[in-house]
Amino acid sequence: MRRLTRILAALVALALLALAALWQINFNDGVDLNQPPVPVADAPAQLQRGAYLARIGNCLACHTARGGAPGAGGLAIATDFGTAYTSNLTPDPEHGIGRWSAAAFWRALHHGRAADGRLLVPVFPYTHTTLLTRADSDALFAWFRQLPASPTPVPANALRWPYGTQAALAVWRALYFRPGSLAPEPAQDARWNQGAYLVRGVAHCSVCHATRDALGGADWRQLGGNRLGGQGWYAPSLHDARQASLADWTTADIARLLQTGVTGHGRASGPMAEVVLHGTQYLSDADAAAMATYLKALPQTAAPAPAAPSQPRAPSPVALAGAKVYDKQCAQCHGAQGQGVGGLAYPPLAGNRAVTMAPADNLLQHVLYGGFNAATAGYPRPFGMPPFVLTLSNAEIAAVLSYVRTAWGNSASELSALEVHSLRQRNAPVAKR
């Protein structure tokens, strides 16, 4: 009996220690919400800086519901754990940040806690905004405070239990989040370090591109590729030449992609087109070059050894059927040999890693739902891809995708009608938005 009592006492002590550790990690941030704002010498310059950061960080794209007031929140964000709704960042005192102090805003960005002390759901990327400087946080706060106040209430998050509870968030944060700052890397130059600040903090690129585990956590410094929960798209790896590595691009071409959405190497599409449209096209030339420098220097995964030369394989029956679909539906824009038409107008499919990449989610998205690239100042009239969701069956889509993935020197795997059906089911939420 005494032994059992000692064991229970030890378990209780361990539980209390664990709770104390969770409290220490999550709530002992030491921010004084009544601290007066840091004085600024040039208020107009601060507002200008805040507007720039909000734009290149794509803040309003997430914090504005369709048809809603700018910054008033309420946009539904689909995740693997349910739906979260973005907050109201206008200076409305009831539903927005009208009663917040600059210190409370800093705590939200740096520590992931709301003004009332609640732990925020990491759909808000405090895992990345924690790297912003206090000066940039104050600039953002000043800019949001001058938006027209909107009394728009934000719906409560609809996350499956227990993911939205404070206890679950405390555990998640203990596993995947530490407040911090981005110290300059002495071995790198100023441009690389500025690029690191922009990529890892302001633009929070790894929100999409980091490989996440079953709990939605990741090493936020990595950009190894990830399926975007609830969206039907795949953010490709920036470390892998078979996906979206930029190591063999020039920094000028990378900067051009960020600012215009299109280069001779490829183009932004899907969610990345939205990032360019609302955010990165507004990068200054210096910041675009800095991001390009950092992205080009990312460590690369080892490429597999090239396969031994072999005789070209004969097209499969599926690919032969796909060739007929291609000639009827695709060749006019993409060329009979997949060579593309009109320079940047209609991209080549031969040798295009967006065509051969695994997984094939993005390729299927293009065929099913079509769409346009970003319309930017540098490329104001992008050409579009028509949707085929109501035109082609699963078998026809599998056939034409198998054809383009294996023709003209492409050597990716074919797709079956069952795989296309599964991808369509996975991507179904996109069609409903």
N, C-alpha and C positions, 0 to 999 in steps of 0.2 A: 504493500500500500504506500509506504514511504517512497519507494522507488518510482511508482506511478505519479505521486505528487511532485517529486523532483522533476520528472520528465515534463509534466504539464507546466510546471513553473518555468522550466527552461524554454518551452515552446512559447509561452506567453511573453517571456523576456525577449525572445527573438522577434516575435510579432511586433512588440513595442519598439524595438530597435529599427525594424523595417519601416514602421510608420514614421518614426522620427527621421529616418534617412529620407523618406519620400517628402516629408514636410520641408526638410532642409533644402532638398534639391529644387522643389517646386515653388515654395512660398517665401523663402528667406532671401528675397532679392535685394532688400535694403534700399529700395527706391522711395524717396520722400515725395509724395504726390503734391505736397504744398510748397515744394521748392520753387522759388521764382524762376521765370524763364531766363535762359542764358542771354545776356544782352548781345545785340547785333549792331554793328556799325552802319550797315546799309540794308534797311528793311526791303526796299524794292529789289535789291540783288538777291536777298533771301527768298522772296516770293518767286523770282525768276528761276532760282535754283530748284525750289520745290516743284514748280510747274514742269521743269525739265525731268526731274527724277520721277514724278508721277507718270509722265508720258512714256519714258523709256522703260519704266518698270511695269507698264501696262495696267496701272491701278484701276482706272475707270472702266476698262473692259470687263473686269470682274465685279466691280462695285457699282455697276449700273445694270438694272434689269431691262429687258427689252421694252421700249416705250417709256421707261422710267426716267426720273430726273437724274442728271449726271451725279454720280457718287452716292446716290441714295440707297444703294444696296438692293438686296432682295433677289439677286440672281441665283438660280438653283445650280449647284455644282454637284454633279453625279459622281459618286465614288463607289468603291467596292463595299463600303460599309453603310451605305445609305446616302441621303441627300443632305447637303449643307447649304445654307443660304448666306450670302455675303452681307456684311454689315453696312449700316448707313454711316458714311463718312462726312456728311454735310454738317454744318454747325447747328442743326436743330437741337434744342435743349432736351427734348423728351426722347427722341428716337435716334439722334445722331451723337456727335461728339461736342455738342455745345457746352456741356458742363465739364468736359475733360480739361485737364491742364497739359502743358507741354510735357511734363514729367510722366503723366499717365499715358500719353501717346508713346513716349519713349519706352515705358515699361511694356506696352503691347508689342512694339516692334522688337525690343531687345530681349524680353523675358517671356513673351507670349501670354500675358495676363491682361484682362480687361481692367477698366477703371474701378470696377467693383471688386476686383481681386480674383474673379473666376479665371480658371485655366482655359485658354482658347483652343478651339479645335484646329489641328494643324493643316486644315484646308487653307487657312490663312498662313502664308509661308514664313512664320516667325523663325523657322529653322534656318532661313536665309537672311531675313531682314535683321536678325540679331547682329549681322556683320556691319550694318550701316553705322556710320559715325553719328554722334549725338548732334552735330551740326546739320547733317543731312536729315535726321529725324525731325529736328525743329523746323527745317525748311519745308518738309512735307506737311507738317502740322499747320504751319502758317498758311500754306497754300490751300489745304482742305478747309481751313477756317474761313476763307474768303469765298468759297462756293456758295451759291444761293441755298439757304436752309430749306430742307424738304422734310415735312412731317410724315415721312413714309415709314410705317412700321415694318419690321423685318420678320418673316415667319420663323417660328422655332425650327431648329435643325431636326431633321427626320432621320437620324442615324439609328441603326439597329442596336438594341441593348446588348452589351453594356458600353458600346464604343463611345457614346457621347457623355458618359458619366464622368464626374470629376475624378473618381477613383481610377477609372481606366485611363484617363488622360494623364494622371500623375504617374502611373506605371509606364505608359508609353514614353513620356518625356524623360523618365529616368533611364530608359533604354536608348533613346535616339536623339536627345536634345541636350545641349549645353550652351547657355548664353556665352557669347564670345565676341571677339573683334578679329579683324584680319590684319595681322602684323605683316609688314613688308617682308618679302623673301629676299634676303641679302644677295643670294646668288643670281637673282634676276634683275633686269633693268626696270626703270620707272614705268615704261609702257606695259610690260608684262604684269607688273603689280597692279596698275590701274585696271587692266583687263580682268585680272582675278577678282578685284572688287566689284566690277560690273557683272561679270558672269556668275559669280557665286553669291553675290549679295543683291544688287539692285535689280538685275534682270532675272534672278533666281532660276537659271536654266535647268538645274538638276531637279526642280520640282517635277518636271516632265521626264527628263532624260536619265535620272538615277534609277538603277535597278532596285525595285522595292521587294521586301519580303512579304510573308503572309499577313503581317500586322501593319503593312504600309510604311515600314521604316526602311532606312537606307543609309549608306555612307554618302552624305550630301556633297562630298568633294568629287565623286565619280559621276560620269555621264555615260554609263554602260548600256543604256537602252531599257525601255519599259513600256508595257501596255498601259494605256491610259484608262483607268478604271471608269466604267460607265460611259465611255466616249467612243469606243470602237476604233481608235487609232493606236499606232505604235510609234513612240518617240525613239528613233534609232540611236544606236551607240555611236558616240563621237570618238571612240577609241578603236573602232574596227573598220578597216578599209573596205570590208564587204558591205558595210552599212553606211555610215555617214561621217567617217573620219575626214578631217580637213587637212591632214598632215602634208599631202602632196599638192594642196592649193597654194596660190600666192596669198599673202595677206590682203592684197588689193582685191582679189576675187572674193575672199571671205567677207571683207567689209562691204563689198558691193551687194552680196547676197543679203546681208543684214539690213542694208539701207534701201535696196530696191526689190528684194525678193527673187531676183533672177540673175543668173550668170550663164556663161557657156557651159559650165560644169553641171548645173542643175538649178532647181528652183524650189522655193518654199511652197508648201501645200498643206491643206488641212489646218490643224491648230497652229502650225508654224507660220502659215500665211497670215493668220489672225495676229500672231505676235509681231510680225513685220508690219502689218497694216496699222495696228494701233500703237506699236511701241518702237521697234528698232529702226524704222525708217527715219525717226526723228533724232537718232544719234548724231552728235557732232562728228566731224571727220576724225578728230583726234580720238574720241571714244570708240568709234567704229574700228579704227586701226588698233586700238588697245585690246578690244575684245578679240579681234582677228589674231593678234599676236599670241594671246593666251590660248585660244582654241587650236591654233596651228601647232602649238607646243605640247598639247596633251599627250600623255604616255599612250603608246599604242599596244594593242594586243598582238601577239605573234600570229602571223598569217599561217595557215596550214601549208604544208609542202605541196607544190604543184603536182597534179596527177601526171602519171606517165602518158605520153602521147598515145592516142588510140585512133582507130578508124571512126569517122563520124557515124553515129548511130542513125539508123533509119527512123524517120518520124513515126511515132506511135499512131494508132487509129484515132486516139483522142486529139492529138496535135493536128492530124490531117483534117479532122472535122473543124478544129479551131481555125485552120488556115482559111477555110471558106467563110467563117464568121468574120475573120479579120479583113479579108478582101472586101466584104460587103459593108462593114461598119467602121473600120479603123484606117484602112490604107489611104484614104483620101487626105487625112490629116497627118498621119504618122509615116507615110511613105510605104511603097510596096515592099521595101527591104528593111523597114523599121528605121530608116535613116533620118526621120524627122522632116519637117517642111517649114520653110520660112525662117530659118535661123532660130530666134528665140520664141517664135510663135507656137509651134507645135514640136515638142521635144522628141529626140530620137529614142527609140526603144531598144535598139541594138546597143549592147554594152552599157546599158543603163542599170546601175546597181539598185535603183528604186524599183525596177522591174524584177530583178533576180533575188532581191533580199528576202531572207527568212526572218520573221514570219511575213506572210503575204497580206496582212490586214490592210495596209495602206493602199496597195494595188487594187484590192477588192473595193475599197471605199471609192476610189476614183471611178471604177467601172460602174458601180451601182448608182452613186449619187452625183457624179460629175463635180463641177464647181469651177471656181476661178482662182487664179493666183492673186496675191495682194496687189491692189491698185495703189501705187506709190508715186511720189513726185518724180522719181527716176524711171518709172515704168508705169505710166498712168493708164494704159489701156491693155490690160492682160487679156489673152485669149482664153476661152473657156473650154471645158470638157463637158459634153452632154451626158445626162444620166441615162443608164440602161436598165434601171431597176424594174421598169415595167415593160421592157422590150425583150430582154434575154432571160432564158430559163437558167436554172442552176447548172444544167448540163452544158448549155451553150457558153456560159461564163467560164466554167471549168475548162472547156475545150479551148476557148480563145486565150485564156491566161496560160494554159499549158503550152500553147503554140508560141506566144511571145516570150515565155520564159526559157524556151529551148531552141528557138530559131535564131539565125544570123550570128551564130557564135555564142549566144547565151547558153548557159549550162546549169540552170536551176532545176529544181524538181517540178514535176507536173502536179496539178491539183485535180482532185476527184470532185464529182458532184456532191458527195457527202461532205467533203471538206468545205466546199463553198457554202453548203447549207449551214454547217456549223458556224462558219464565219459570219454569215448573214444573221444568224440568231444572236451571236455575240454582239454584232454591230447594230442590232435592232433599235436600241435606245436612240441612236443617232437619227434615225429616220423619223422618230416621234417628236423630236425637239422642235 
